[in-house]
Each structure stands twice: as structure tokens, then as C-alpha cells.
Amino acid sequence: MYGDSIPYYDKFYTWKDYEAEAARLRTLIEEHKRSDGRRLLDLACGTGMHLPHLRDDFEVEGLDLQPGFLATARERNPGLTFHEGDMTSFDLGQTYDVITCLFSSIGYVRTTDALDATVGNIARHLRPGGVALIEPWFRPDLVKPGLLHVLTVDEPELKLCRMNRSEVEGNLSVLDMHYLVGTAEGVRHFTEHHELAAFTIDQFAAAGAAAGLDHQHLEEALSDRGLHVYTQTV
């Protein structure tokens, strides 16, 4: 999935207000969490952009599958703990009061079996009274083939363009992302193949029930993609 684009990832998302999202997360956590602790694990943490805005209120850690993202996250957040692992199968041997999985990263698990495994794994790492917040990819009824999307970056010594046309295969959004990277040395082109699952609300609810977690879907929370809130029995 992510490879050559990792050094440019944050430049494409300068429009994203991580500070405001973290403030909203704090409110949601206080509304739903019943445990007394403040340990927070961010799954698929990427470059760790949410964590600087959460570390004053929580003991934060991150986990990601991509070493390149983790290297950036560690540089950005000195002193914090980061783990390399797959959200479907990680085992940290400890529990947390809050587990987050944001910016549609859950879509990369691709299948309902993997969704069930991920939510089950989250349940095993949640303390009694703990809360998990998962921001999904778009629901199936909102995923359309043929949509065009482009992001650009225009800096004096760096020009970037990322463009894709969406395809749909079953419950998967298939995105072949084309990148142009322009520097003084020349213009480089490369592509990345991404597949994200469009899970239904019922599938998220069923994954929670199988894991013994209470489930609530919020239509609007961090974005128009909604938010799934799971709570562990006290």
C-alpha cells in the first residue's frame, strides 16, 4: 500500500485539523469511558499527527504496520512508545482505557472476518469500562465507481499531485493512486494500489457483539464518515 508516498503523506493532508479532531475525541472519550485510567493506544497511527494533541491528557502509544510511518511518528513524538504490528493480530500483553482507529484505516482490513478479528483484538486489549472509537471508510451506499479525486501541493521547491479514479469490486473501494513528484532534479511518477472495505453499520455492530462489546454508531462525529463507539463491560 503505502511506500514511496510516505515522505509526502503529511503534505497532502495539511487541510486536516488534527487539533480540532483531538478535542472532539476527548469529549467523546469522557462521555463513554467508565474506566479510571488514561492509557490510550492509537491503531494505524500513521505519522502520529493526533498524538501531540492527546498526550497532555492521556498516556498515549501508537501502533502501525508501516515502518516508514513509525519512523516519522517517533521523530515527531519523542519519548512516546510506538509498536509495529497488524491491527488484526497485534498482542501487546497489556490493556488500555482508550483505543482509537481513525481516518478510515479500518477499511484496510478488507474482509468481515478481518473486521471481526480486529474488533475482537481490540476487546482483548480494553480494560473493563474502556472505550474504542473507530472511524470507518464510507458505507457501501456511498461508494460509487468512476469518481475522480485529486490532491496537490505547491511549494517553491516541491510540487506534488495525487490523482485517482475510484473503482468498486464487491464491498471494496479500489484506488490506484498516481503520484507526480516534482523537484529541481526532475519529475517522478509512481503508483500505489489501495483497497478499502465499505462495511455496513450492521457489520460493525455484529463484530462488537461477537467480541462482547457494546456498540453505538454516531452519524457525525469527526467527519461525515461517522464513528463507531465500542465500550467494554465494567
C-alpha positions as CSV (number, residue, x, y, z in Angstrom):
1,M,0.0,0.0,0.0
2,Y,2.0,3.0,1.2
3,G,5.6,3.0,0.1
4,D,7.2,5.8,-1.9
5,S,4.5,8.3,-0.9
6,I,5.2,8.1,2.9
7,P,7.6,11.1,2.9
8,Y,4.9,13.3,1.3
9,Y,1.9,11.9,3.3
10,D,1.5,14.8,5.7
11,K,2.0,17.4,2.9
12,F,-1.2,16.1,1.2
13,Y,-3.2,16.5,4.5
14,T,-2.3,19.9,5.7
15,W,-6.0,20.7,5.4
16,K,-6.8,18.2,8.1
17,D,-7.4,19.8,11.6
18,Y,-5.9,17.3,13.9
19,E,-6.1,19.6,16.9
20,A,-9.9,20.0,16.5
21,E,-10.4,16.3,16.0
22,A,-8.4,15.5,19.1
23,A,-10.6,18.0,21.1
24,R,-13.7,16.2,19.8
25,L,-12.1,12.8,20.7
26,R,-11.5,14.0,24.3
27,T,-15.2,14.9,24.6
28,L,-16.4,11.6,23.2
29,I,-14.0,9.7,25.4
30,E,-15.2,11.4,28.5
31,E,-18.8,10.7,27.5
32,H,-18.3,7.0,27.1
33,K,-15.3,5.8,29.1
34,R,-16.0,4.3,32.5
35,S,-12.6,3.1,33.5
36,D,-10.4,5.2,35.8
37,G,-7.1,5.1,33.8
38,R,-5.8,7.3,31.0
39,R,-3.9,4.9,28.8
40,L,-4.6,5.4,25.1
41,L,-3.5,3.3,22.1
42,D,-3.9,4.7,18.6
43,L,-4.1,1.9,16.0
44,A,-2.9,2.6,12.5
45,C,-1.4,5.8,13.9
46,G,0.4,6.7,10.7
47,T,2.7,9.6,11.2
48,G,1.3,10.3,14.7
49,M,-0.4,13.6,14.0
50,H,-3.2,13.1,16.5
51,L,-0.9,12.2,19.4
52,P,0.7,15.6,20.1
53,H,-2.8,16.9,20.8
54,L,-3.7,14.0,23.1
55,R,-0.5,13.4,25.1
56,D,-1.3,16.1,27.7
57,D,-4.5,14.3,28.7
58,F,-3.6,10.6,28.1
59,E,-0.6,8.2,28.3
60,V,-0.5,7.7,24.6
61,E,1.0,5.0,22.4
62,G,0.8,4.2,18.7
63,L,0.8,1.1,16.5
64,D,1.2,0.8,12.8
65,L,2.1,-1.8,10.2
66,Q,4.3,0.6,8.1
67,P,7.9,1.1,9.4
68,G,8.1,4.4,7.4
69,F,5.1,5.9,9.2
70,L,6.5,4.8,12.5
71,A,9.9,6.4,11.9
72,T,8.1,9.7,11.2
73,A,5.8,9.3,14.2
74,R,8.8,8.6,16.6
75,E,10.6,11.7,15.3
76,R,7.5,13.8,15.8
77,N,6.7,12.4,19.2
78,P,10.0,11.9,21.1
79,G,9.5,9.9,24.3
80,L,6.4,8.1,23.2
81,T,6.1,4.4,22.7
82,F,5.3,3.0,19.2
83,H,4.7,-0.6,18.2
84,E,5.0,-2.2,14.8
85,G,2.1,-4.6,14.3
86,D,-1.1,-5.5,12.4
87,M,-4.3,-4.4,13.9
88,T,-5.9,-7.8,13.2
89,S,-3.3,-9.7,15.2
90,F,-1.2,-7.5,17.5
91,D,-0.6,-8.7,21.0
92,L,1.0,-6.1,23.4
93,G,0.3,-8.1,26.6
94,Q,-1.3,-5.1,28.3
95,T,-4.7,-3.3,28.3
96,Y,-5.8,0.3,27.6
97,D,-8.6,2.6,28.7
98,V,-9.0,4.0,25.2
99,I,-8.2,2.5,21.7
100,T,-8.7,4.6,18.6
101,C,-8.5,3.7,14.9
102,L,-9.0,6.9,12.8
103,F,-9.1,8.3,9.3
104,S,-10.7,5.2,7.8
105,S,-7.7,2.9,8.5
106,I,-10.1,0.1,9.4
107,G,-11.1,-0.2,5.8
108,Y,-7.7,-1.7,5.0
109,V,-8.6,-4.9,6.9
110,R,-10.8,-5.6,3.7
111,T,-13.0,-8.6,4.9
112,T,-15.6,-9.1,7.5
113,D,-13.5,-11.9,9.0
114,A,-10.7,-9.5,9.5
115,L,-13.0,-6.8,10.9
116,D,-14.2,-9.4,13.4
117,A,-10.6,-10.3,14.3
118,T,-9.7,-6.6,14.7
119,V,-12.6,-5.8,17.0
120,G,-12.0,-9.0,18.9
121,N,-8.4,-8.0,19.3
122,I,-9.4,-4.5,20.5
123,A,-11.7,-6.1,23.1
124,R,-8.8,-8.2,24.4
125,H,-6.8,-5.0,24.9
126,L,-9.5,-2.9,26.5
127,R,-9.8,-2.6,30.3
128,P,-13.2,-3.0,31.9
129,G,-15.1,0.2,31.3
130,G,-12.7,1.2,28.4
131,V,-13.8,2.6,25.1
132,A,-12.8,2.1,21.5
133,L,-13.5,4.6,18.7
134,I,-13.3,3.5,15.1
135,E,-13.7,5.9,12.2
136,P,-14.9,3.9,9.1
137,W,-14.4,4.2,5.4
138,F,-17.6,5.2,3.6
139,R,-20.7,3.0,3.8
140,P,-21.5,0.8,0.8
141,D,-24.3,3.0,-0.4
142,L,-21.9,6.0,-0.6
143,V,-19.2,4.2,-2.6
144,K,-19.5,5.0,-6.3
145,P,-17.3,3.9,-9.2
146,G,-15.8,6.4,-11.5
147,L,-15.3,9.2,-9.0
148,L,-12.2,11.3,-9.6
149,H,-10.1,12.8,-6.8
150,V,-7.0,14.9,-6.8
151,L,-4.8,16.5,-4.1
152,T,-2.0,18.9,-4.9
153,V,0.9,20.6,-3.1
154,D,2.6,23.7,-4.4
155,E,5.7,24.7,-2.6
156,P,8.7,26.7,-4.0
157,E,10.9,23.6,-4.3
158,L,8.4,20.8,-4.3
159,K,5.3,20.1,-6.5
160,L,3.1,17.2,-5.7
161,C,0.0,15.7,-7.3
162,R,-2.0,12.7,-6.3
163,M,-4.9,11.6,-8.5
164,N,-7.1,8.5,-8.6
165,R,-10.3,7.3,-10.1
166,S,-12.4,5.0,-7.9
167,E,-13.4,1.5,-8.8
168,V,-15.7,-0.8,-6.9
169,E,-15.2,-4.6,-6.6
170,G,-17.8,-6.2,-4.2
171,N,-17.5,-4.3,-1.0
172,L,-14.1,-2.9,-1.8
173,S,-13.2,0.6,-3.0
174,V,-10.2,0.1,-5.3
175,L,-8.0,3.1,-5.6
176,D,-4.9,3.2,-7.9
177,M,-3.3,6.4,-6.9
178,H,-1.0,8.1,-9.4
179,Y,1.7,10.4,-7.9
180,L,3.8,13.1,-9.6
181,V,6.7,14.4,-7.6
182,G,8.5,17.5,-9.0
183,T,11.8,18.7,-7.6
184,A,14.8,20.6,-9.0
185,E,16.2,17.2,-10.1
186,G,13.1,16.3,-12.2
187,V,9.6,14.9,-12.2
188,R,9.0,11.4,-11.0
189,H,5.8,9.3,-11.4
190,F,4.8,6.3,-9.4
191,T,1.5,4.5,-8.4
192,E,0.1,2.8,-5.3
193,H,-2.7,0.3,-5.1
194,H,-5.2,0.7,-2.2
195,E,-8.2,-1.4,-1.3
196,L,-10.6,-0.3,1.4
197,A,-13.7,-2.2,2.6
198,A,-17.0,-0.4,2.8
199,F,-18.5,-2.1,5.8
200,T,-22.1,-1.6,6.9
201,I,-23.2,-0.4,10.3
202,D,-24.7,-3.8,11.0
203,Q,-21.3,-5.4,10.3
204,F,-19.6,-3.2,12.8
205,A,-22.4,-3.9,15.3
206,A,-22.0,-7.7,14.7
207,A,-18.2,-7.5,15.2
208,G,-18.8,-5.8,18.5
209,A,-21.4,-8.3,19.7
210,A,-19.1,-11.2,18.8
211,A,-16.4,-9.6,20.9
212,G,-18.7,-8.9,23.8
213,L,-18.6,-5.1,23.4
214,D,-21.5,-2.7,23.4
215,H,-21.8,-0.8,20.2
216,Q,-23.1,2.6,19.2
217,H,-22.9,4.3,15.8
218,L,-22.6,8.1,15.6
219,E,-23.7,9.6,12.3
220,E,-21.5,12.6,12.6
221,A,-18.5,12.9,15.0
222,L,-15.1,13.6,13.4
223,S,-16.2,13.6,9.8
224,D,-19.1,12.7,7.5
225,R,-18.0,9.1,7.6
226,G,-19.4,8.5,11.1
227,L,-17.9,6.9,14.1
228,H,-18.3,3.5,15.8
229,V,-18.0,3.5,19.6
230,Y,-17.4,0.3,21.5
231,T,-17.5,0.0,25.3
232,Q,-16.2,-2.8,27.4
233,T,-18.3,-4.1,30.2
234,V,-17.4,-2.7,33.6
